[in-house]
Amino acid sequence: AMVDTHMGHPAVMGLQPLNEPWQFTPIELLKRFYWDGYIIMKKKMPYWRYIMHDSFRFDPNVWGGFMDKCPDRALDTHMYQAWNGPFSRTQYYLGACGQKGAIAAMEAAFGPVVVGEWSLATDNCAMWLNGFNDNLSGFPRLPCKYIPCSEPYMGFDQPGTPVDPGKPLQGPYGTGMSGPVFGLCPVDRDWPKEKPGEQETGTNWQKASPEAPRGKDDTDAVMTALAHKKIHAFTGVGHGFYFWNFRTDIYEPQWSYMAALDRGWIPDGNLNDPKVIQACHKEDNGGFFFKCVAKRGELEKNVIQGMKYAFAVDDINGSYIENMTKDEIFVEADKIFNNYWNKHMSDGATCDFGGVAALAYVNKTIEYDDDSIMDDYYIIRTQQEQILQTTGFLILGLAFGALIGCCAAMRLNKNFNREVHNMQALRPISKSAIFRKSFGEPMEYYEVVRG
């Protein structure tokens, strides 16, 4: 029915027959359903893409080899951190950067992976996130921040609108509770400013008030760093991603793409920003990195075609590969594929090359000397240094200004001049000929005062 309804629409490029199937659905039954849907779609719309949700089982052992060699199919996975923790910002950063490893493993075992949903939420506070007036058992795990509820987007004729500021949480309830309280609605917690040594434990965040005090809110820095790391993990390694959601009824930037864009957390379409490309440098340093290599066992002609594609895009003469032996072809393909992937992954290029390449883990350590790769730890440290530097200049400026004012008063005000000359502490200076001549007093005046 979905194929028949949308097959003539120019904006439809494919379909996903089922969103987020239950994680305990018998896997063979689910795979049979996916197979049937794929055949139905391809019979009528052979050029459409077919997307399958992983049923919250993002495991190469489950999906590896499924529908192998079938064209135009991809696996959809939803990667959230809202149901984790509460952790420290460092742990959330590590988790975000670590997601590219899971994506790369699935790409190698199954094929194209799309992160169909992700957000910047680090807690479970967003109202009705787990259902109307409902919540999961044990959630939220920390107290939530509350802000004035928005006006109903469907109009004031809806039941229970507007929210009554004089009433507490109203039923009916589910297994948990989430909803308006005295005209206030729950949203994600603020991140307080923390010293570098405190960022690894998360204790301050867990104990802090849900709403950061004035001047102590570090949410922008944390969310910007987290967004850069997530986008870095999803860009190039997988086959695309979608932020959930486009916008929200309540002001909730962690779940609203438009609000996060306005706050500057998400880059405005520029995935070439060095802060995105190098966002995981700390997390990766000394750990696993990825290299795009040719799959051993693939047909030589297909590997050669993959290299020719890379040559054509970069306008390189690659005729030299025609005379290579089989072993030489695969070694050279490793270099060509990896160079191309590193050069173009920020533009959306993937390590695929028609199915003959895959990402491989590589252990190496990289030295970073580029200022553009600083994250919130270094930004905080730099801000502290700037504050100290500014304070120093301010003190020097005040001292210099006081000195200029004193000199002017010495020359223009005789009483002030006389008082300075009579100060015991300044006698060693004020009795010098240079000092006296500089401020218009003859040496004889000093002799008269001393007598």
N, C-alpha and C positions, 0 to 999 in steps of 0.2 A: 504494500500500500504506500509506503514512504517513497519508493522508487517511482511509482506511477504518479504520485502527487507532484514530485519536484523534478522529474526528469527533463522538463522543458525549460527550467529556470536557469538563466545564464549565470547567476551568482552561486549556484550549487555545484561544488566540485567533488562531492562524495558524501558519505554518511557514516555515522556510528550507530549501530542498531540498538545499543543498550548502554546506558550510563550508570557506572558504579554498581554493577551486580554484586549481590551479597557475597562476602568473602568466604562463606561456608557452602556456597553453591557447589555441587559436585562438579569437579573440573572437567571431566569427560563430557558431561551433559552440556556445560557451557561451551566447550570447544565444538561440539556438534552443532549447537545453535549458531556459532560464528561461521562455521563452514557453510551451513545452509543459507545464511544471509549473504555470504560472499558470492555464492553461485547465483542466487536470485539477482543480485545487483549487477554482476558482470554480464549476465545474459542480455540485460536491457541497456545498461550504461557501461560499456566496456572500458571507458577512459576514466571513470570515477575512482576516487581513492576510498579505501575501506579501513576504518579505524576501529580497533577493539580495545575496550578497557580491560585492565589487568586484574580486575576483581580484587584489588588491594593485595595481590600476590605478585609483587614485582620481583620475580625470582627466575633467573635463567633456567633453573631446573624444571620449572613449570612450563615456560613458554619457549625455551630453546628448541629450534627446529620445527616449531608449529607452522604449518602452511608454508614450509620452506620452498623457495623458488617461485612462489605465487607473486605476481606483480601487484603493485599499488596497494599494499597493505602495511599498516603500521600499528604499533601498540601504544595505547594512551595510558599514562600514569599520572596520578595527582600527588604532588609533593608539598606537604604542609608541615609546619613546625608548631602550629597552634595547639596541637594535642600532645606536645612533648613537654618535658621539664616540670617545674620551672628550672631553667638552666642559667648560666652566666652568658654574657654577650659572646665571650670567647667560644663557649660550647656551641652556641647557635651559629657562629661563623664557621667553625669546623664542620658542623653538620651540613651547612649550605655548600661548602666547597667539596665535601665528601660525596655529595650527590652525583657529581660527574663520574665518579668511579662506578657507581651502580648503573648509571645510564650507559657508560661505555661497555660494561660487561653484558648488558642486555642487547646493545647494538651488535655486539660480536656474536651472541648466541641466537638472537631472533632476527634482528634487522632494525628498521627505522623505529625510533622511539619519539613520541611527542609528549611533552609535559603539558597536559591539557588543562591543568589547574595548579596554581600556586598563589601564595599571598605573602605578606610581610608580617603577619600576626605571630607573636611569640607567646600568646596566652589564649584562653578560651572565653574571653569576656564579651565578645561581640553579641549583642542581643539577638536571641532566637537563632543562634548559629547552629544549634542542634535540634531545632524545631520550635514551633510556636509555644511560648510559655514553658519550654522544656529545656533540659540539659542532661548531659551524660552524668552518670554516677561519679561523684568525686570532683566534678568540675563546676565552676572554675577553681583552680587550686590556690589562687591568691586573690585577695580582695580586688574588685574592679573599680575603675574610674567611672564616674557618672557625670553626664552632661545633660543640658536641657533637651528633651525629646524634640524631634523635628515635626513639622506639620505633616498630616497624612498626605502622601503623594497621590492617593486615589480620591481625595476630597473629604470634606467634613460630614458627608452623608453616610459614611461607613460606620458600622456598629462600634461603639466604644471610643469614638473620636469626638473632639480632641482628647488627648490624655488629661485626666483630671489631676491637677497638681495637689489636690487635697486628699488623695486616696493612696493607700499603700499598694503593694503588689496584689493584683486581682487574678482570680482563677478563671477558667479551670487550669489545672497544672498537669504536666506530664510526670515522668519519673524524677525530673529535676525541676529547677525554677530559673527563669530568666525573663525579665520584663520591666516595664516602667514602674518606678517607685516615686510617688509624690512629684510627678512631672519630670523625673530624671530617668535617663536610659543608660544602661551599662555599655562602656566601650573599652578598648584596650588600655592597659596601664601605661603610664609614662616611664621612660628610662631615666634615672637620675645620673648626674655626673659622678664618675668614679675615677679614682687614681689608677694608674696603670697596674699596680699590684693588686687592686681590688677587682679588676675586670675579669680575672680568671675564675674567681669563686662564685660571683653572682649573689653573695650574701647581702650586700647593700641593696640590690634591686629587690630581693625577696622580702626584706624587712622594711623597705621604704614605703611611704604613703603612695597609694595608686596615682595621685596627682602630684607631680614634682613641685617643690616650692619655687617661687619666682627666682629666676637666675640660676636654678639648679637642674633645669630640664635638658637632658642630653638625647632626647628621642630622635631629633633630626640627624644627629651624627650616627647613632646606632642603626637607624632604619636605612640611611643612605649607604653605609658600609655593607649592611646585610643585603640590600637590593643589588649592589654591584657584584657581590660574591655569588648570589643566586643566578643573576643573568650571565655571569662568567661561566658558571657551571653548566648552564643550559645552552649557551651559545657555542655552536661548532661541534660539541660532543654529540648532541642529539639532533633531532630533525625539527626543532621548533618548540615554542611554548606559548601559553596563554595565561595572562594574569586573571585571577578571579577575585573581584568582579569588576566590571567596567565602572560602576559607581554604586553607592549605597544610599539608602534613605537617610540614615543618621550619619553625621560626619565621622567617618571611620577610615582614615587614610590607609591603615594596614590592610583593608579589604577593598579599597576603592582605587582603581587605576588613575582616574582623573584627579582625585584628591592627592594621591601620592606624587603625581606628576607636578601638580601645583606646589607641593611642599619641596620639590627638588630632590626627592628621594630616588626617583626613577629617571634615568637619562631621557631626554626628549628626542628619541629616535636615533641617537648616536651611539651605536655599539662599538665604534672605533675609539671611544674615549679610553686613554691609557689607564684610567682608574678602574674601568671595567675589565680590560684585557689582562691587567696585572693584579686584579682584586684579590686573588687567592695566593699571592706570593708568600705570605707568612705561613699559611696553612700547608702549602705544598713544599716549602723549603726543607730539604732533607728527606722528604717523603716521596710519594708516588707522583710521577709526571706521566704524560701520555705522548705517544708517538704514533703517527699514522703509518702503517706498514702494509705491504701486500700479503694477502692470505696465501700461505703455501698450500698447494694442491689445486689451485684454480688453473684454468686453461691459460697457456702462455699468450694466446692471441687476445684474450680478454684483458689480461694485465697490460699488454701493449696498447690496447685501445684506451685503457684508463690513463696511461702516460701521455698518449697523443692528445687526449682531452685537456690535460694540464698544460701541455706545450701550446696548444691552440689558444687557450685563454690568456696565457702570459706571453704569447707571440715569441715562442722559443723554437729554434730549429732542433728537432729531436730525431733527425734521420739516423743518427749514430746508433740508435738502439736496434736497428734492423739486423745488424750483424752480430748481435750478442748471443751467447749461449743461454740455455735455460737458467742456470744458476746466476749468471750475470744479470739476466733480465729482472729477477726477483730482488737482487741486491740493489740494482739501480732504481727499481720501482719504489723501494723503501725510501730512498732519498727524494725522488720526485714527488711522491704522494705526501710525504711529511712536509716538504718545503711549501707545496701548494696549500696544504691544510693550515699551516701556521700563518701563511700570508693572507688567506682569504676567509678564515673561520669567523672573523668579526663581521664579515659581510653575509654570513649565513651558510658558508660552505661546510660540508660534512665529510667525514672520512669514509667514503663509500665507493666512489669511482665505479659505479655499475655493479656493486656487490663484490668486488675483488680486493677491497681494502678494509682494514679494521683497526681500531685503536688498541695499542699494547702498552702495558705498564713499563715504565723505565725509572730506575733509581738514579737520581743525580741531585747535586746541590748547585744552586745558582746564586751568584753574588748580585745584589741589586744596588745600584747607585743612582737610580732615576727618581727624582723628587715626585714624579707623577704617581708613584705607587704607594704613597703614604695612605694609611687608613686612619680610623678614629684614634688609635693609640698615639700615633705620631702627630696627628692633628692636635690632640690635647697637649702633648708635650711642646709642640711648636707654639701654641697659644700661650702657654705658661711662660715660655722664653720671651715672647713678644710683650707680655705684660711686664715682666721684669725689665726688659729693655726700655719700654715706654716710661716706666716709673723712674728709671735712672735718668733718662733724658729730661723728665719733668723736674726732678730734683736739681739737676745741673742748670736747667733753665731758670728755676726760681733763685738759685744761688747767684747766678750771673746777673739776673735782674736786680737782686738786692744790692750787689756790688755797684752796679751802675747808678742805682738810686742813692746809695751812700756817697758816692763820689760827687754826684750833682749837688747833694745837700751840703757837702763840705765846702763847695765853691760858692754856693749861693746863700747859705745861712750861717752868719758869723757865730751865733750862739751855739748852733750844732757843732760848728768847727771847733769852738773853744771847749765844748764838753768832750769831744773826741780826744783833743790834745791832753786834757786833764785826766783821762782814764788811765789808771795805773797799768792795766794789762797791755795797753797799746803804747806805753812810753818807749820801748825799744824801737818801735817803728816810727812813731810820731815825731821823735826828736831828730830823725835823719833829715839832712838837707834836701834830699830828693823829694821826700814826702812833703816837707814844708813848702818847697817851691811849686810842687804839683798842685797844691790847693790854695795858693795865693797868700800864704802867711810868711813874712820875713823871719829870719833867724832871730832877730832882736826880740820878737814877741815871745819866743820860747824862753829867752833869758829873763825877761820881765816876769813872766809867770813863775819861773823857777825861783826867782828872788822873793 
